[in-house]
Amino acid sequence: MNYKHDLAGKIAALLTSFDAKDIMGWMEYPANPDKGDLSLPCFRLSKTLSKSPQVIAEELKAALEDEHIEDMEAVSGYLNIFLKKSMFAESLIRHISQVGDRYGSQNLGQGKTVVIDYSSPNIAKPFHVGHLRSTVIGNALYHIHAFLGYNCVGINHLGDWGTQFGKLIVAYHLWGSKEAVNHRAIDELLDLYVKFHEEAEKDPALEDQARSWFTKMEQGDQEALTLWQWFIEISLTEFQKIYNLLGVKFDAYQGESFYNDKMEPVIKELKDKQLLEEDDGALLVRLDAFGMAPALMLKKDGSSLYHTRDLTAAIYRAGKYDFEKLIYVTDYAQNLHFQQCFKVVELMGYAWSSKLEHVAFGRVSIEGGSLSTRKGNVIRLENVLEQAIQKIRDVIEARNPGLVNKAKVAEQVGIGAVIFNDLSANRIKDIDFSWEEALNFDGETGPYVQYTYARTCSVLKKAMLPDGQEMQIAEIDGTCLQNKEAMAVVKMLYLFTERIEQAMVKLEPSIVSRYLIDLAQAFNRFYHACYILVEDTQLREARLALVKCVQITLRNGLKLIGLQATQEI
Ligand code: ARG
């Protein structure tokens, strides 16, 4: 079921001097149906073939043969191909209904492993909207790769080691209490952290105390480690609530502390490979030759850094997973960090350095406000999710008060809205979360796609057979779907597989969310233009089959980006 692929193969065979793959890359799906269903611009072929694009298009038109082609045109250097619409619709609908929830999947990744490092919040700090974006993008990439046949390993690289624990221990000793921490959990930890920074501005000696507590942790001091362990438990309980709400799971929680006993050999290896340089007592890898600041590996006092742990983690993962790709999902503020890290791996002589990818994304603000843990003006993610659920609940109360399962639906749609918002634009763009936009049922939003899905369910329910069975899609008559609106839906359905693959190649889940909006819009235009439950049996069955395929495709797509498909809203 890949017309582009098949036709590109035939064209390449006719031309001989080009690869089918190149031809396929140049072929387009014209936005205007008058220009064909597929089109090949012949400009790039012109030089090699020493002919004008128009002559090439005309020659191809005369020579190309395929049972799926209805007609061809050579216009202004383009070969426009018109497929046999009814055959196209019939075979696509047959295919989608046969494969069902596998529609869109492929075996591209068979036998290959992809490791994804995502979410990775910091212990004893709240989980904020930046971590949400990492969680949502990483989770989508996980599902997309898995759908394409890759073996996926999702790792939560928790920030569970570092000087912030020294700060927290100092603050706890000075201003905290066991009762308060037990009672207020992460809120108390956050307050202590904020208070530390306020006080340290007035009294810089606090910073020294914090550093020495962290050094104690690194040396295995029991008191320090017991407190640290306790802070971890409190934070994890809190994070777990959020992961449950989002429906996100990890294959491993391997935070920074996991590498504590694994760094020494790595430092030794760096030394042996003569990559380490001493600078005022600290050890670093110089990267001037590559236009980058040095990567600091050990501080003067011998303590490790974020870099030391990331380098160690990469080496550990390479040994354990033999990955095809190792993907890190963080905001672009860490671009330099990962460029340095990957460069050091390369300088160490590891060929797999080319398999490391930083999937950077833009900053998140909420209603124009930015976020900072140190100042305490963080908007807690849990509050955002709860508010989203509540607001959707109000909409449901107004629109469909009789809905059973209101609470569950509000949760699925409210959370879906927040997730979708994070995936609605290219990941590198900064995004602002606006309640009005994210929750709008008529906008380009999660609720819009979920609502469209519910609409397909309601149409199919109305068409149930007298015994309550869902109609089976058998063979349909494709000539019933030749009108403009129906064909636009058929074409969108066809593009699903290709779009998922693009999302995987570009590590860009927004390609899938954009696709879902396009499909939902095409479907809604069809729904408004064509009454579905008509008398004429053949026409009704063909239209219902199309609705069924939209339902399957929307559901598969929503799952890929981590949203639930809701039967009714
Ligand atoms: N904990 C870090 C932060 O919140 C993100 C960690 C990303 N993963 C990694 N391997 N460095 O900024």
Boltz pocket constraint, residues with backbone or C-beta under 6 A from the ligand:
constraints:
  - pocket:
      binder: B
      contacts: [[A, 117], [A, 119], [A, 120], [A, 121], [A, 122], [A, 157], [A, 158], [A, 159], [A, 310], [A, 313], [A, 328], [A, 329], [A, 330]]
      max_distance: 6.0
